[in-house]
Amino acid sequence: MGRDVILVTGGCRSGKSRFALEYANHHFSKKIYLATCEVLDGEMAKRVEMHKMMRGPEWQTIEEPIEVVNRIRSYREEDGVILLDCITLWLSNLLLRWDDDQKVMGEVERLVEGIKECKFSLIMVSNEVGMGIVPADPLSRRFRDLSGMANQRIGEISDRVVFMVSGIPIFLKGKE
C-alpha cells in the first residue's frame, strides 16, 4: 500500500475513532497513535484508558497536545501510519494557549505543509462542529469557525475524506 492521507470527520460519537483504528489495523503493521488530549480530570482519564484498551499493545502512543506538527515532521518511517486523534482537541489546545486565531491558523498551515512533505500514511480524526446551533458565546463561535476552516484545509489535501454518521462511513472524497 502506498502513502495515504485520510481525514475522518463527523459528529460526537459518530464512530470516527473506531473507523480510523479499524482502517489502520487492517492496512498497517507499524502504527503510531498521536493523541492531542490533555488529561485534566478523572472522567477524561477514564476515556483515555478506554481508548488505549481499544488500540491494543501493537500501537505506540505519543501524547502531544500542542507540538503536533513537529511530532509528525520527526517521523521518518515510510511504511507506517500515524493516526492523529484529534484535530479539534488540538485546535482547542492552541486556541486556549494563544487566544490568537491567526496564530492558530498559521499552525494549521504548518500542519498542511507537513502533511504534503511526509512520505508515510496519515489518518486524522476531526469533529464536524458546525452542523448544530450557533454557539452563544464568542469563544465557542471562534472555535467553531477555526475548526471548519481547518477541516477544509486538511480535507483539501487529503486523498480521502470520510464523514461518519451513526457509525456508517460516507466517502466524500476518494474511494473505500
Secondary structure, 3 states (H helix, E strand, C coil): CCCCEEEEEECCCCCHHHHHHHHHHHHCCCEEEEECCCCCCHHHHHHHHHHHHHHCCCEEEEECCCCHHHHHHHCCCCCCEEEEECHHHHHHHHHHHHCCHHHHHHHHHHHHHHHHHCCCEEEEEEECCCCCCCCCCHHHHHHHHHHHHHHHHHHHHCCEEEEEECCEEEEEECCC
